[in-house]
Structure formats: C-alpha cells, structure tokens
Amino acid sequence: MKTTRKLILTALFIALGILLPISFHMVGLGKVFLPMHIPVILGGMLAGPEVGLAVGAVTPMLSALLTGMPPLMPPVAQGMVFELAIYGGLAGLLYWRFRFQPFFVVTVVALAGRLAYGALGYFVLPLFGFSRVPILYPVTAGLVSGLPGVLLQVVFIPSLVYLIEKSHVLKYIRGENLG
C-alpha cells in the first residue's frame, strides 16, 4: 500500500477514534461500549497491521490531550496505548496478512487486548510505583464490564468489513486492481 494512502487512512481512523467516543460519552455509554476500540480494530483490519498499530498507539493519548478522555493521569491513557496498539496491530496481522474471518479476528483481538492490559498491570505498573494488579483481573473484569462493547464489536465490525468487501472499497483501500 502506498505511503500516502496509509497516512490518510491512519489519520482517518485516528479522527474516528477521537470523535466516536465523544458521541458515546455524550449519552453516557462510553465506558460500556468501548467506542475507541472500533476504529482501531477497523484500521488494522482494513489498512494493515502497521496502520492498526499506529492508530492504537496514537489515538488514546491524542484523545486524552484533546478531549480529556481517557484521563491523562497515569496509568489509564498509557495503558490504553499499550492495549489498543495490540488491538490494531493484531487485527491487521490476523485479517490482512493471514486472512482469518472477521468474527474470529475480533474475538481473538478482544481477548488478546485484555491479556496485554493484564500483563501491563502485573509487570509494568509496579515499575512506576503503582500496585501490582493480578494479571487475570483486567481480563475478567474488563471483559465483564465491557461485555456490551465486545458484543457490539463482534457483531458490528465483521458486518461492516463484510459490507466493505462486497462494495470493493477494500480493493481501493489496498490499491488493488479494480479491473
């Protein structure tokens, strides 16, 4: 994929990753539906692992600076950088490179992101003076509290990817021959 196209798509998905949570938080559903995750996963799946990784790493901090969501105070936004970078990069790797089905990709990515967040809480946070979090707590608590968001992702993202594939927009995004 050409560099200019990747930069434009990265900017688009970062913008969506900032704007979508604002709309969800306006009606009090931001923490429940995990709206920042959707553009990150889509960015990886539609534009590749590099774009997904970049969108996941940049969006939480940029959103924190511009909107105050997530809170900039450590470790929330910083943990989300790590978690969402895993979401975006892995989504791109599984879908773009290995061509796994979208439903499978979103399911695996949701679990892997929570495991990454758990590993961060267990191994990295103590290095910065935070108390150690049991490694499975963020996985189980995050999946339970974010279950509506995970369900939304598992239904919405594969459906959207399917529609994009059928419309041949994905071929344009990837720069493939449309003839």
VOGU-661604 format. One record per residue (C-alpha): x, y, z; residue in three letters; residue number from 0. Coordinates in pm, 1 decimal. Each point is the difference from the previous one (the first is absolute). Layout:
# residues N
<east->X	north->Y	up->Z	resn->Ala	resi->NUM>
...
***
This chain:
# residues 179
<east->0.0	north->0.0	up->0.0	resn->Met	resi->0>
<east->134.0	north->340.9	up->-88.9	resn->Lys	resi->1>
<east->130.6	north->218.4	up->280.5	resn->Thr	resi->2>
<east->-237.3	north->288.5	up->-70.4	resn->Thr	resi->3>
<east->-301.5	north->-230.9	up->11.4	resn->Arg	resi->4>
<east->119.0	north->-149.0	up->329.4	resn->Lys	resi->5>
<east->50.4	north->345.2	up->152.2	resn->Leu	resi->6>
<east->-347.3	north->112.2	up->-106.0	resn->Ile	resi->7>
<east->-160.9	north->-315.1	up->136.3	resn->Leu	resi->8>
<east->195.3	north->28.4	up->323.8	resn->Thr	resi->9>
<east->-120.7	north->358.5	up->43.7	resn->Ala	resi->10>
<east->-358.2	north->-101.5	up->-84.6	resn->Leu	resi->11>
<east->-9.4	north->-281.0	up->254.8	resn->Phe	resi->12>
<east->165.6	north->216.8	up->267.6	resn->Ile	resi->13>
<east->-262.9	north->270.1	up->-61.5	resn->Ala	resi->14>
<east->-276.3	north->-262.0	up->27.2	resn->Leu	resi->15>
<east->165.4	north->-129.9	up->316.4	resn->Gly	resi->16>
<east->-30.5	north->346.0	up->154.0	resn->Ile	resi->17>
<east->-344.6	north->95.7	up->-131.5	resn->Leu	resi->18>
<east->-186.6	north->-327.2	up->56.4	resn->Leu	resi->19>
<east->69.9	north->-10.3	up->376.5	resn->Pro	resi->20>
<east->-115.6	north->361.3	up->32.7	resn->Ile	resi->21>
<east->-340.2	north->-93.4	up->-141.6	resn->Ser	resi->22>
<east->-28.0	north->-307.2	up->224.6	resn->Phe	resi->23>
<east->109.4	north->192.3	up->311.4	resn->His	resi->24>
<east->-258.1	north->271.5	up->-73.5	resn->Met	resi->25>
<east->-272.5	north->-254.2	up->77.4	resn->Val	resi->26>
<east->191.5	north->-174.6	up->280.5	resn->Gly	resi->27>
<east->90.6	north->-316.0	up->-189.6	resn->Leu	resi->28>
<east->374.1	north->46.4	up->-53.5	resn->Gly	resi->29>
<east->132.5	north->-238.9	up->262.6	resn->Lys	resi->30>
<east->-262.5	north->-260.5	up->-81.8	resn->Val	resi->31>
<east->39.0	north->-17.8	up->-378.9	resn->Phe	resi->32>
<east->376.5	north->60.6	up->-35.4	resn->Leu	resi->33>
<east->-40.8	north->227.4	up->-304.5	resn->Pro	resi->34>
<east->371.2	north->76.6	up->-43.7	resn->Met	resi->35>
<east->67.5	north->-366.1	up->-67.9	resn->His	resi->36>
<east->-218.5	north->-9.5	up->-313.0	resn->Ile	resi->37>
<east->207.3	north->235.0	up->-222.6	resn->Pro	resi->38>
<east->322.4	north->-156.0	up->126.8	resn->Val	resi->39>
<east->-108.4	north->-353.5	up->-91.2	resn->Ile	resi->40>
<east->-145.3	north->118.7	up->-331.1	resn->Leu	resi->41>
<east->321.0	north->187.7	up->-78.2	resn->Gly	resi->42>
<east->202.7	north->-316.2	up->46.6	resn->Gly	resi->43>
<east->-239.2	north->-220.2	up->-192.6	resn->Met	resi->44>
<east->-54.5	north->235.6	up->-292.3	resn->Leu	resi->45>
<east->338.3	north->166.8	up->-35.9	resn->Ala	resi->46>
<east->247.6	north->-248.2	up->147.9	resn->Gly	resi->47>
<east->188.0	north->-69.5	up->321.5	resn->Pro	resi->48>
<east->226.7	north->305.8	up->-21.6	resn->Glu	resi->49>
<east->-297.6	north->234.7	up->-27.2	resn->Val	resi->50>
<east->-188.0	north->-186.1	up->274.9	resn->Gly	resi->51>
<east->302.2	north->16.0	up->229.4	resn->Leu	resi->52>
<east->48.2	north->372.7	up->-65.1	resn->Ala	resi->53>
<east->-368.7	north->80.4	up->47.3	resn->Val	resi->54>
<east->-9.1	north->-200.8	up->322.5	resn->Gly	resi->55>
<east->312.8	north->163.4	up->138.3	resn->Ala	resi->56>
<east->-83.1	north->360.7	up->-93.3	resn->Val	resi->57>
<east->-375.5	north->25.6	up->49.2	resn->Thr	resi->58>
<east->-26.1	north->-36.4	up->381.7	resn->Pro	resi->59>
<east->267.8	north->260.2	up->74.5	resn->Met	resi->60>
<east->-120.6	north->245.0	up->-263.8	resn->Leu	resi->61>
<east->-357.7	north->-41.2	up->120.6	resn->Ser	resi->62>
<east->113.4	north->50.2	up->360.1	resn->Ala	resi->63>
<east->177.9	north->322.0	up->-96.5	resn->Leu	resi->64>
<east->-286.6	north->135.3	up->-213.0	resn->Leu	resi->65>
<east->-307.9	north->-118.1	up->189.8	resn->Thr	resi->66>
<east->112.3	north->-118.5	up->342.6	resn->Gly	resi->67>
<east->-120.0	north->-352.9	up->-84.5	resn->Met	resi->68>
<east->155.2	north->-230.2	up->103.7	resn->Pro	resi->69>
<east->145.3	north->176.7	up->304.0	resn->Pro	resi->70>
<east->359.7	north->103.4	up->-61.9	resn->Leu	resi->71>
<east->98.5	north->-86.5	up->355.8	resn->Met	resi->72>
<east->201.8	north->-321.5	up->2.2	resn->Pro	resi->73>
<east->-68.7	north->-283.4	up->-52.5	resn->Pro	resi->74>
<east->-333.9	north->26.7	up->-189.7	resn->Val	resi->75>
<east->94.1	north->162.1	up->-332.5	resn->Ala	resi->76>
<east->345.5	north->-157.2	up->5.5	resn->Gln	resi->77>
<east->-148.6	north->-345.2	up->55.8	resn->Gly	resi->78>
<east->-243.3	north->55.4	up->-283.0	resn->Met	resi->79>
<east->290.2	north->87.5	up->-231.5	resn->Val	resi->80>
<east->148.3	north->-341.4	up->66.6	resn->Phe	resi->81>
<east->-333.7	north->-183.1	up->-17.0	resn->Glu	resi->82>
<east->-130.0	north->170.6	up->-314.8	resn->Leu	resi->83>
<east->331.4	north->-35.3	up->-181.6	resn->Ala	resi->84>
<east->-37.6	north->-375.5	up->55.5	resn->Ile	resi->85>
<east->-362.0	north->17.2	up->-122.9	resn->Tyr	resi->86>
<east->85.2	north->183.9	up->-320.8	resn->Gly	resi->87>
<east->323.9	north->-177.9	up->-84.1	resn->Gly	resi->88>
<east->-135.6	north->-347.3	up->68.6	resn->Leu	resi->89>
<east->-326.6	north->69.2	up->-186.5	resn->Ala	resi->90>
<east->202.2	north->103.3	up->-303.8	resn->Gly	resi->91>
<east->231.1	north->-295.9	up->27.1	resn->Leu	resi->92>
<east->-277.7	north->-257.0	up->33.0	resn->Leu	resi->93>
<east->-227.7	north->147.0	up->-266.2	resn->Tyr	resi->94>
<east->234.2	north->171.5	up->-243.4	resn->Trp	resi->95>
<east->288.0	north->-246.4	up->1.3	resn->Arg	resi->96>
<east->-158.6	north->-333.3	up->98.4	resn->Phe	resi->97>
<east->-350.7	north->63.7	up->-139.8	resn->Arg	resi->98>
<east->-187.4	north->-133.5	up->302.5	resn->Phe	resi->99>
<east->-375.5	north->60.2	up->10.2	resn->Gln	resi->100>
<east->-102.6	north->337.6	up->154.1	resn->Pro	resi->101>
<east->-204.8	north->-159.6	up->280.2	resn->Phe	resi->102>
<east->299.4	north->-209.4	up->106.8	resn->Phe	resi->103>
<east->233.8	north->300.4	up->-22.9	resn->Val	resi->104>
<east->-215.9	north->221.5	up->221.0	resn->Val	resi->105>
<east->-48.4	north->-276.7	up->257.1	resn->Thr	resi->106>
<east->372.8	north->-78.0	up->23.2	resn->Val	resi->107>
<east->94.3	north->368.2	up->5.4	resn->Val	resi->108>
<east->-242.0	north->74.6	up->285.9	resn->Ala	resi->109>
<east->155.8	north->-271.7	up->213.2	resn->Leu	resi->110>
<east->360.2	north->83.4	up->-97.2	resn->Ala	resi->111>
<east->-50.2	north->368.6	up->78.0	resn->Gly	resi->112>
<east->-132.4	north->-78.9	up->345.5	resn->Arg	resi->113>
<east->290.0	north->-240.8	up->60.9	resn->Leu	resi->114>
<east->242.6	north->274.1	up->-103.8	resn->Ala	resi->115>
<east->-170.8	north->240.3	up->239.0	resn->Tyr	resi->116>
<east->26.4	north->-262.3	up->274.8	resn->Gly	resi->117>
<east->369.6	north->-53.6	up->-71.6	resn->Ala	resi->118>
<east->54.5	north->374.5	up->13.3	resn->Leu	resi->119>
<east->-171.5	north->19.7	up->339.8	resn->Gly	resi->120>
<east->195.3	north->-291.7	up->136.7	resn->Tyr	resi->121>
<east->350.4	north->56.8	up->-138.0	resn->Phe	resi->122>
<east->40.1	north->365.5	up->-102.0	resn->Val	resi->123>
<east->-207.9	north->211.8	up->238.9	resn->Leu	resi->124>
<east->201.7	north->-104.6	up->308.8	resn->Pro	resi->125>
<east->311.6	north->139.1	up->-169.6	resn->Leu	resi->126>
<east->-164.2	north->343.9	up->17.3	resn->Phe	resi->127>
<east->-115.9	north->-22.1	up->360.6	resn->Gly	resi->128>
<east->-350.0	north->-133.7	up->-61.4	resn->Phe	resi->129>
<east->-122.2	north->-305.3	up->184.7	resn->Ser	resi->130>
<east->14.0	north->-330.6	up->-182.7	resn->Arg	resi->131>
<east->-332.4	north->-103.8	up->-150.5	resn->Val	resi->132>
<east->-76.5	north->-374.2	up->-19.3	resn->Pro	resi->133>
<east->61.2	north->-89.1	up->-363.3	resn->Ile	resi->134>
<east->-343.8	north->-153.0	up->-62.0	resn->Leu	resi->135>
<east->-194.2	north->280.4	up->171.1	resn->Tyr	resi->136>
<east->8.0	north->239.1	up->-298.6	resn->Pro	resi->137>
<east->-86.5	north->-289.2	up->-229.4	resn->Val	resi->138>
<east->-304.4	north->-119.5	up->193.2	resn->Thr	resi->139>
<east->-112.5	north->338.4	up->134.6	resn->Ala	resi->140>
<east->65.3	north->169.8	up->-332.5	resn->Gly	resi->141>
<east->-190.9	north->-258.9	up->-197.5	resn->Leu	resi->142>
<east->-290.9	north->-0.4	up->244.8	resn->Val	resi->143>
<east->-30.0	north->379.0	up->34.1	resn->Ser	resi->144>
<east->62.0	north->49.5	up->-371.5	resn->Gly	resi->145>
<east->-215.2	north->-293.7	up->-111.6	resn->Leu	resi->146>
<east->-252.9	north->221.7	up->-182.2	resn->Pro	resi->147>
<east->290.9	north->164.1	up->-185.2	resn->Gly	resi->148>
<east->159.7	north->-332.9	up->-87.6	resn->Val	resi->149>
<east->-335.9	north->-129.5	up->-126.1	resn->Leu	resi->150>
<east->-43.9	north->318.0	up->-205.0	resn->Leu	resi->151>
<east->346.8	north->-49.5	up->-147.1	resn->Gln	resi->152>
<east->-59.2	north->-368.1	up->-77.0	resn->Val	resi->153>
<east->-324.6	north->80.9	up->-184.2	resn->Val	resi->154>
<east->68.2	north->343.2	up->-150.2	resn->Phe	resi->155>
<east->360.8	north->-27.3	up->-119.9	resn->Ile	resi->156>
<east->-31.6	north->-328.5	up->-196.2	resn->Pro	resi->157>
<east->-326.5	north->126.1	up->-153.5	resn->Ser	resi->158>
<east->161.3	north->326.9	up->-105.0	resn->Leu	resi->159>
<east->307.7	north->-177.4	up->-137.5	resn->Val	resi->160>
<east->-227.8	north->-234.9	up->-195.6	resn->Tyr	resi->161>
<east->-188.7	north->296.2	up->-151.0	resn->Leu	resi->162>
<east->325.0	north->177.9	up->-85.4	resn->Ile	resi->163>
<east->134.4	north->-316.5	up->-166.8	resn->Glu	resi->164>
<east->-319.4	north->-37.1	up->-205.9	resn->Lys	resi->165>
<east->15.6	north->363.2	up->-112.0	resn->Ser	resi->166>
<east->360.3	north->-42.4	up->-124.5	resn->His	resi->167>
<east->107.9	north->297.6	up->211.2	resn->Val	resi->168>
<east->254.1	north->-230.2	up->164.8	resn->Leu	resi->169>
<east->168.1	north->-56.9	up->-336.1	resn->Lys	resi->170>
<east->27.8	north->376.5	up->-42.9	resn->Tyr	resi->171>
<east->133.9	north->41.6	up->353.1	resn->Ile	resi->172>
<east->263.7	north->-264.0	up->-66.6	resn->Arg	resi->173>
<east->80.5	north->145.4	up->-342.6	resn->Gly	resi->174>
<east->-89.9	north->-320.4	up->-182.8	resn->Glu	resi->175>
<east->-97.8	north->-7.8	up->-363.8	resn->Asn	resi->176>
<east->-374.9	north->60.1	up->-30.3	resn->Leu	resi->177>
<east->-20.1	north->-127.2	up->-360.1	resn->Gly	resi->178>
***
